Amino acid sequence: MRPPLVALLLGLATLGAADAPKAPTDAPATLLAQTDKLVGTDDMTKAAKASLWKVTKGKWERNDLGTTGAELLADKHNAIMRLPVKLEGFVVAFDVRLDGAASLAFTINNAKEQLARVIVAPTYVSLRRDDYDGSGPEKAFTLFTQPMPNDAGTWHSVVFEMVGDTVVLTVDGKISGWGADPNYAKDIRANPSFHIDGATATIRNFRLWTAKPEPKPTWAEKRGALPRPLEKPKK
């Protein structure tokens, strides 16, 4: 029997016309994760119709460049598109272009709420620990943020790693930040999602790898060279 993740994503890796451009399959450079198996690729253009993505809010449309999303006024909510899978350690890579959106976020969730998210906004990139217990005592707070001009029409590459209790964000191979939370190692990880505030942003070249449970042997050294995560606000 195939592992659930591989079984769910098998179609994602093979969808699309034979002559359609394909998302790169080489693993990106990582700081934390030892990438293991490539379990999903989707260039996200209209030539590769991936049926596994589930739109829950907003308008999402595949075109020659990728998948473009925007809020719908009637929703009174940001645009959301999810991939219904469960994960353990993983590495996600994708390209994003802002075309007027206030921000694009990639989130990883537990059974009910968001655990962590990457945010790409017109003037900064950010890594956030989310409010993963709903009405409980926890509140969302920023782990890492850095000013970065994200001009409309300019593509940026994003790599997001999650192993054990730790998450790492890298943008364009030159901006990196990290954070950790003990509950990351305990919670189910499910339904990776894209969220768009406003209109519009475009995503392409989505790739997903499993990661070995152990971090890279060099992670401690690499971590020491990165900015320290911002502290959780005191209650």
C-alpha positions as CSV (number, residue, x, y, z in Angstrom):
1,M,0.0,0.0,0.0
2,R,1.3,3.4,-0.9
3,P,1.8,6.0,1.9
4,P,-1.2,8.3,2.0
5,L,0.7,11.4,0.9
6,V,2.2,9.6,-2.2
7,A,-1.2,8.1,-3.1
8,L,-3.0,11.5,-2.8
9,L,-0.4,13.4,-4.8
10,L,0.3,10.8,-7.5
11,G,-2.1,12.5,-9.8
12,L,-0.7,15.9,-9.1
13,A,2.7,14.9,-10.3
14,T,1.4,13.5,-13.6
15,L,-1.4,15.9,-14.6
16,G,-1.2,18.1,-17.7
17,A,-0.6,17.8,-21.4
18,A,2.5,16.0,-22.5
19,D,3.9,19.1,-24.2
20,A,3.0,21.5,-21.3
21,P,5.9,23.2,-19.5
22,K,6.8,21.3,-16.3
23,A,7.7,22.6,-12.9
24,P,11.4,22.0,-12.1
25,T,11.9,18.8,-10.2
26,D,15.4,19.4,-8.7
27,A,15.2,19.9,-5.0
28,P,16.0,23.5,-3.9
29,A,18.8,24.4,-1.6
30,T,17.6,23.9,2.0
31,L,18.9,25.0,5.4
32,L,17.0,22.7,7.7
33,A,15.5,19.8,5.8
34,Q,17.0,16.7,4.1
35,T,14.7,16.5,1.1
36,D,13.6,12.9,0.5
37,K,11.0,12.1,-2.2
38,L,9.4,14.4,-4.7
39,V,5.7,13.7,-4.3
40,G,4.0,16.5,-6.2
41,T,4.7,18.9,-9.0
42,D,2.3,21.3,-10.7
43,D,3.4,24.1,-13.0
44,M,-0.1,25.5,-12.3
45,T,-0.8,26.7,-15.8
46,K,-4.0,26.0,-17.7
47,A,-2.1,23.2,-19.6
48,A,-1.8,21.3,-16.3
49,K,-5.3,21.0,-14.8
50,A,-4.7,19.7,-11.3
51,S,-8.0,18.5,-9.9
52,L,-6.6,18.0,-6.3
53,W,-6.6,21.7,-5.5
54,K,-9.8,22.7,-3.7
55,V,-11.0,26.3,-4.0
56,T,-12.9,27.4,-0.8
57,K,-13.0,31.2,-1.3
58,G,-12.3,33.7,-4.1
59,K,-11.7,33.3,-7.8
60,W,-8.8,31.2,-9.0
61,E,-8.0,30.8,-12.7
62,R,-5.3,28.9,-14.5
63,N,-3.6,30.8,-17.4
64,D,-0.5,30.6,-19.5
65,L,1.6,32.0,-16.6
66,G,0.3,30.1,-13.7
67,T,-2.7,30.2,-11.4
68,T,-4.1,33.7,-10.6
69,G,-6.2,34.3,-7.5
70,A,-8.2,37.2,-6.2
71,E,-10.8,37.9,-3.5
72,L,-14.5,38.0,-4.4
73,L,-16.4,40.9,-2.8
74,A,-19.4,38.6,-2.1
75,D,-17.2,36.3,0.0
76,K,-16.1,39.0,2.5
77,H,-13.0,36.8,3.0
78,N,-9.6,36.4,1.4
79,A,-9.2,34.0,-1.5
80,I,-8.2,30.4,-0.4
81,M,-7.1,27.4,-2.3
82,R,-6.1,24.2,-0.4
83,L,-4.4,20.9,-1.2
84,P,-6.2,18.2,0.9
85,V,-3.3,16.1,2.1
86,K,-1.6,15.2,5.4
87,L,2.1,15.8,5.8
88,E,5.0,15.0,8.1
89,G,8.4,16.7,7.4
90,F,8.3,18.5,4.1
91,V,9.8,21.1,1.7
92,V,7.6,23.2,-0.5
93,A,8.8,25.4,-3.3
94,F,6.9,27.8,-5.6
95,D,7.1,31.0,-7.5
96,V,4.8,34.0,-6.7
97,R,4.1,37.3,-8.5
98,L,2.1,40.1,-6.9
99,D,-0.1,41.9,-9.4
100,G,-1.9,44.3,-7.0
101,A,-2.7,42.0,-4.1
102,A,-2.1,43.2,-0.6
103,S,-0.4,39.9,0.2
104,L,-0.1,36.3,-0.6
105,A,0.3,33.7,2.2
106,F,1.2,30.0,2.1
107,T,-0.1,28.2,5.2
108,I,0.3,24.8,6.8
109,N,-2.6,23.8,9.0
110,N,-3.6,21.4,11.7
111,A,-7.0,19.7,11.8
112,K,-8.9,23.0,12.4
113,E,-6.6,26.0,12.3
114,Q,-3.4,27.4,10.8
115,L,-0.1,26.4,12.3
116,A,2.4,28.6,10.4
117,R,2.5,30.8,7.3
118,V,4.8,32.5,4.9
119,I,3.6,36.0,3.8
120,V,4.8,37.8,0.7
121,A,3.6,41.5,0.6
122,P,4.6,44.4,-1.6
123,T,7.2,45.7,0.8
124,Y,8.2,42.7,3.0
125,V,8.4,39.0,3.5
126,S,7.4,37.3,6.8
127,L,7.2,34.0,8.7
128,R,4.5,33.7,11.3
129,R,3.4,31.3,13.9
130,D,-0.4,31.2,13.6
131,D,-3.2,31.0,16.1
132,Y,-3.4,27.2,16.0
133,D,-5.9,26.6,18.8
134,G,-8.8,28.7,17.7
135,S,-10.6,30.0,20.7
136,G,-7.8,28.9,23.0
137,P,-5.1,31.0,24.7
138,E,-2.6,31.1,21.8
139,K,-2.3,34.1,19.5
140,A,-0.6,34.5,16.2
141,F,2.8,36.3,16.2
142,T,5.6,37.0,13.8
143,L,8.7,34.9,13.9
144,F,10.7,36.7,11.2
145,T,10.1,39.6,8.9
146,Q,12.4,41.5,6.6
147,P,11.8,44.5,4.2
148,M,11.8,43.5,0.6
149,P,10.4,45.3,-2.5
150,N,8.1,43.0,-4.3
151,D,7.2,45.0,-7.3
152,A,4.1,44.1,-9.3
153,G,4.9,41.8,-12.2
154,T,8.2,40.5,-10.6
155,W,8.5,36.8,-9.9
156,H,10.0,35.6,-6.6
157,S,11.0,32.0,-5.5
158,V,9.8,30.8,-2.1
159,V,11.1,27.7,-0.2
160,F,9.3,26.7,3.0
161,E,10.7,23.9,5.2
162,M,9.1,22.1,8.2
163,V,10.9,19.4,10.2
164,G,10.0,18.5,13.8
165,D,9.2,21.7,15.7
166,T,11.0,24.1,13.3
167,V,10.1,26.1,10.2
168,V,12.4,27.9,7.7
169,L,11.5,30.4,5.0
170,T,13.9,31.4,2.2
171,V,13.0,33.9,-0.6
172,D,15.0,34.2,-3.8
173,G,17.8,32.2,-2.2
174,K,19.0,35.2,-0.3
175,I,16.6,36.1,2.5
176,S,16.1,33.4,5.2
177,G,14.4,33.3,8.6
178,W,13.3,30.6,11.0
179,G,11.2,29.8,14.1
180,A,10.1,27.0,16.2
181,D,7.2,25.9,18.4
182,P,6.9,22.7,20.4
183,N,3.4,22.1,19.2
184,Y,4.6,21.9,15.6
185,A,6.1,18.5,16.4
186,K,2.8,17.3,18.0
187,D,0.1,18.6,15.7
188,I,-1.2,17.0,12.6
189,R,0.0,18.9,9.5
190,A,-2.6,19.1,6.8
191,N,-4.1,21.1,3.9
192,P,-1.3,23.3,2.7
193,S,-3.1,26.4,1.4
194,F,-2.6,29.6,-0.6
195,H,-4.4,32.8,0.7
196,I,-4.6,36.0,-1.3
197,D,-5.7,39.4,0.2
198,G,-7.1,41.7,-2.4
199,A,-6.4,41.2,-6.1
200,T,-4.4,39.7,-7.7
201,A,-1.4,37.4,-7.3
202,T,-0.1,34.5,-9.5
203,I,1.5,31.2,-8.4
204,R,3.5,28.8,-10.6
205,N,6.0,25.9,-10.3
206,F,4.6,24.3,-7.1
207,R,6.7,21.4,-5.9
208,L,6.4,19.3,-2.7
209,W,8.9,16.9,-1.2
210,T,8.8,14.8,1.9
211,A,11.7,15.4,4.3
212,K,13.6,13.0,6.6
213,P,12.7,13.4,10.3
214,E,16.2,14.5,11.2
215,P,17.5,18.0,10.3
216,K,20.6,18.4,8.2
217,P,23.8,17.9,10.2
218,T,24.7,21.5,9.3
219,W,21.4,23.0,10.6
220,A,22.8,24.1,14.0
221,E,25.6,26.0,12.3
222,K,23.3,27.5,9.6
223,R,20.7,28.5,12.3
224,G,23.4,30.5,14.2
225,A,24.0,32.7,11.1
226,L,20.3,33.6,10.7
227,P,18.4,36.3,12.6
228,R,17.1,35.1,15.9
229,P,13.3,34.5,15.8
230,L,11.2,37.3,17.3
231,E,10.0,36.5,20.8
232,K,6.4,35.6,21.6
233,P,4.7,38.7,23.0
234,K,4.2,38.5,26.7
235,K,0.6,38.1,27.9
